[in-house]
Amino acid sequence: MAFFVGNDITSHLIVGQVLSDVLRAGHTPYICYTHQQPGARAEPELRELFRYERTLLHSWVHPYLDSLPAPLHGTLLSPAGIAKLHRDKAVVRVVEDVNDPAFIAYLAAEDVRAGFSVRCYQKFRAPLINHFRPEPGEPALFANLHPGILPRYRGVLTFARSMLQGETEAGFTLHRVNEDWDAGGIVSLSTAPLRYDRSVLENMTDQRGQAAGLLLDAIEQAAAHGRWTDRPQDPAEAGYYSHLRRADLDELHRKGIELFRPRAVIELLVDAFTRAGSPESFELRGILAGITSRRPEAVGTPV
């Protein structure tokens, strides 16, 4: 099975949590890391969110972990750490274009027949989707783990949209991939209460265990039956949200809703990738605290 993984904290936490169960079940995961670039015209708050949600992980946490003599057992791993520790059981790749014909041919040659997108922001095209069809005309064994309750909250930053709307809960939806954004049949759904004393990012990462459970259930069903049962989304209930605009960000501020809290992000990364009380945890916490105490531009520039 292939995992198409975004370059954000949440997707790495979810896939890292799933990995041990997938390996224990005897499956060979093909973990395909993808990348999203910051929007050139994004508002300052969104650029800062990008730095904390993505750049800290890739420019500082992963290089620090990869500098250690060996991967830290019992913690989440960097892509290089997964490749090193599980080199005979998992395949790790960086994929620039998931729709590249050569990449699809590679999946076919490796007989990878089920796919899962975890916050991959590339648009999946028909050739890749068709690769995951068990037979022509059958639904593809290809699902997207969407952070948002479908069909009402399609699009991006839907936890922020849910909090702007004053919702009492938010969640993750596992749905089939088709060529439309977030529109395929719903395979499964999980929800949890929103906490307005926590940031948008914290509310989303708090649900990573439930999100991982959706993936594991679908993997088990695919392995046992080669199919999923799904229900179509009702277009009349659908709502699609693009990136937050200035007015949206101002409203978040007026309502006292934070996109993220820097100290909480640091603690989340340290707790996920090092053992509590270990020398590595103190060292990584110090590195991240030092980097984030500098001017914002420094967050993306290792020294």
FENSUL-V916900 format. One record per run of one state. SS is the DSSP state (h for helix, s for strand, l for the rest). FROM is the first residue (numbers start at 1). TO is the last residue. If there is no record, write none. Layout:
BEGIN
ss:from:to
SS:FROM:TO
SS:FROM:TO
END
This chain:
BEGIN
ss:from:to
l:1:1
s:2:5
l:6:8
h:9:24
l:25:29
s:30:33
l:34:43
h:44:67
l:68:78
h:79:85
l:86:90
s:91:94
l:95:100
h:101:109
l:110:114
s:115:118
l:119:125
h:126:131
l:132:132
s:133:133
l:134:139
s:140:140
l:141:141
s:142:147
l:148:153
s:154:155
l:156:157
h:158:164
l:165:168
s:169:176
l:177:185
s:186:193
l:194:199
h:200:206
l:207:207
h:208:225
l:226:230
s:231:231
l:232:234
h:235:237
l:238:239
s:240:241
l:242:245
h:246:254
l:255:261
h:262:273
l:274:278
h:279:292
l:293:295
h:296:300
l:301:303
END
